[in-house]
Amino acid sequence: MSFARLAFLAVPALALVLAVETETARPENLPQAPPANEIVRTIRLSVRVEGDGRDAYLELPLPVSDERQTVLEEKLQPRGFRVAEVERDGNRLAILTHPAFEGRKRITYEATVRLRPARHEVPKVQVAADDPPREDWKWLRPTRQLQSASPLIREKLIAYARPRLAEGEDDALRLCWDLVKTGYHRKKDGSRTVLKATRTGHASPKGMERLFATFLRTSGVPSRPVHGVDLALSRKKRSLFWVEVKAGDQWIPMSVSRDLWGELPAHFLKLAHGDRPLFVRDGIASLNFRWRISDAGEAREVIEP
Amino acid sequence: MRRIRALASLLFWACALPALAALDADLVLVHGHDPERLLPAYAAAAKAPRKGSDAAARLPPVIAWSEGEEAWTQDLIDRLAPRKTVWIAPPDVPADLLRIPGRVQRIVAPDDQIGAAIAEAAFSPSDRPAAVWVAEARDPASAIAASALAAVGRSPLLVATGRLAEAVHEAATLAERLGAEEVVVVGKADQGRLASQLGIKVRVLTHVDALRALRAKVRGTHRLVAVAPADARGPFSPPKLSLVSVPYVLAKGAALAYVGEGPGEGRTPEDAVRELEAEGEGPFDYITLIGDWLAIPLREVQDIDQVARGVENPRVHKIPPFVDPAGAPSDRFVGRLAALDAFDLSRWIARIVHGIEGKGIDGVLVFANAHDKFILGETISRTTSAELANAGVEVRSYYRDEIDKEVIEREIPRHALVLWEGHPTDLTLGDDALPAPSRPLPPATVFLQGCYTLDRSDPFVLVERGANAVLGTYMAVYSSSGSAFARAYVNAQVHRGATAGEALASARNYLLALVELKKRRGFADWRKTLRAALSFDLWGDPEAPPPVEARAPKKPAVSARLKGNRLAVTIPAATLPLAKAGPYQALVRPGAALAGLHDSVFDEKGEEVGRRLSELFFVEVKLPESFGDAPVVTAPYPEQTYAWVFSPRTRTLSLLVHQDALPRPGAAATLQFNVHAAPAPARDG
């Protein structure tokens, strides 16, 4: 996937307005929902960071325009941080750095986005019996949070899948979905990590998404967690987590904890995918953040701290 | 003239010696874990073993790696500091993913050509290999055995990814060019048809034949490696650990057996040993299982304590192989090499086989009772620290709230033996991830003394990051039994230089002797001790030497000597420093043992002010055959002051003596025991 590569080096304390190029949607991927369902919102991410004198490094995920979501305009106020924009694994990242960073700063990112719901036909994906092609390895290998090679995970999945495979049911997506749905007790304060959830049988919504992605990888189906924002929620923290599954050449969104089988509502804004924290940071003593969402016409001016 | 003669002699020997050549490297890096790339690499990297070595072949470290493994692979490369590296990979692997010092020879080819490319790089007609070996990638059982046999014979191996006949034709061409006498196919093939097609001698072996041939090369070995080739193929990401077992098998000069499903024909490791020993192989003292518990399942038993108490649905526990649930003494030295994937295992095997050491790493780290719940265990653990210090080992010990994330992160990478005693979640962050996730660990031994410590991801994480051995449990253990076990393990290594497998067996036998002592003393809780004895397992090489070097103890240790049928147990006077935690205290002699047995300490008013752990003395001696298989120990002390277990297989008598046998508490003494063969059973009629 190619993305807008924009000059993004900012002079400290200057806001840079970016025009974002929209990627052309492929015909087969076009969402089926009518344009009437579109929404336009202005989002404002406010990240407060505190330095401890070390060189600071912060990766901020920026929304990518695709067939479902379009970034109409955006603005980053780096407050003295040096900024570079990079594309990595299909994500668009603002890399903010600051030598010997001390004290507190509030970095703000504001964007106006147009979104529409998506609904995909989810094809059957067979449990892989052979090694996957090398181009899929990246989204199949175990990571710290998706411990797909763990015998604990494999044991759970094999025990569940064996009888169903014997009955001729070999759709990996359905097997993994059903296992998470029926093999774990959904609990708000359940474990977010796959191994503890497997030991205890209790999984938080985020844990359920991770379990789904993990079982898919164990089954040989490329999958990746997605960080996003729920634009419909009124809470200060609107962070979202769902999963994308590779079926053929398509990445299909799915959320087992929200019962979203191949669909995504318009108010879900995708920020980044992959087994990575929302913010990657180094040399920053503390970080907290908040979202503010408004209808595009009501977008407030950024207020200096 | 003399020089010319010497040169001629050298040339003669160079020509006469068969198959000396191999990949010229002190490190081989293989991308991926595909059998067609990995298994020919083992064959091509093998050299003749050093004189006097037990090895079947000598290989440089052969490391399988892939994207995502760079950090741990790089750490190992840095430790190895190779001068000549051979890089084997498909063409699309970027060459700069790893920083490799020295000279690098790159063998780059697609999968269907990689075997020939490796053979081309490693062999020439002057090597005169006896054969060219062929196997199929889809038949890992045959391919593994073929790789090991080719390595022993310093011959090339081709692993077919497509049609076998094509690979055999390629092998015949290679054999002709190298002057090899035959092509050997391991797997299913029609020998007559192939021979008629090729015009060269062709031999076909089944994997069973090949294993037998391999065992013939190491006849008399006391080592057995059991692998499960079923873990190399199939759905749900099998870890393919069996594929990377070859260097370990060769370095140990071990017999190889297949267990588990598929080619293992449902055999357990115990079945395999029984069958092979019945055929006159072995006997096998050191047994290594290579595979996780899905590939090589553990036996499951109901909780013996709960069953005895009549609990309706007793818990089911896994128990390690070669451990008798009824409590027969441990008589083989067993370890398991299980890792998340073949990459982790290949690095682990390289560390084990090549003795890679961590720089600036030494001494023992003790973390005990971080949850402040296991006071009795902490008391015993404090004596273990003192025991190590008495043997000249540098020890750093932390207890209760001294243990935090920062201390764990700082200290774990600095020590060769890490002894964690207490609830296992203390070692994890969130759950299941050690708090030093970004840093490689030294090749240390990590003893996780707590409940279910092997039934979670900790051992895998430790191995991935660089640990050489992990000891832990598959069930719940009481802190006193667990800490007593750890202390017995440390004693066996410090005072007797026991290998990891020997120390494990010794510590298990200590707890089994304790079970017998508890029975003699009328304690009803002996089943909990038995459960602890059954629960510990070693993930690592059973022949691994102690991870820290001990000196002669400053204060002498408890010892035993058998003369005739008289067994003298010498208890020295000098004690280790008093260990105290909460109400418990322990004052023990070096080499002494402890358990949950204790006496109350009363003040002048007769009120209990503390509890003193009873000192126990555990010794092991070898008995000659004349003592029979069920020797009896007698002594002029009350029966409830001593107990023993005996292993007919190892001829080891494990004797445990309670402090009540001493003339007075704390006194130095030489306790005398008589050992004799059990009287023949009376015949009826």
Interface residues (C-beta under 8 A of the other chain):
Chain A: V127 A128 A129 D130 D131 R134 W137 K138 R141 P142 T143 R144 Q147 S148 A149 S150 P151 L152 R154 E155 L157 I158 A161 L165 S191 R192 T193 L195 K196 R199 R217 T218 S219 G220
Chain B: D34 S66 E67 G68 P90 D92 R233 G234 P235 F236 S237 P238 P239 D292 W293 L294 A338 L340 D341 G430 D431 D432 A433 P437 R456 S457 F460
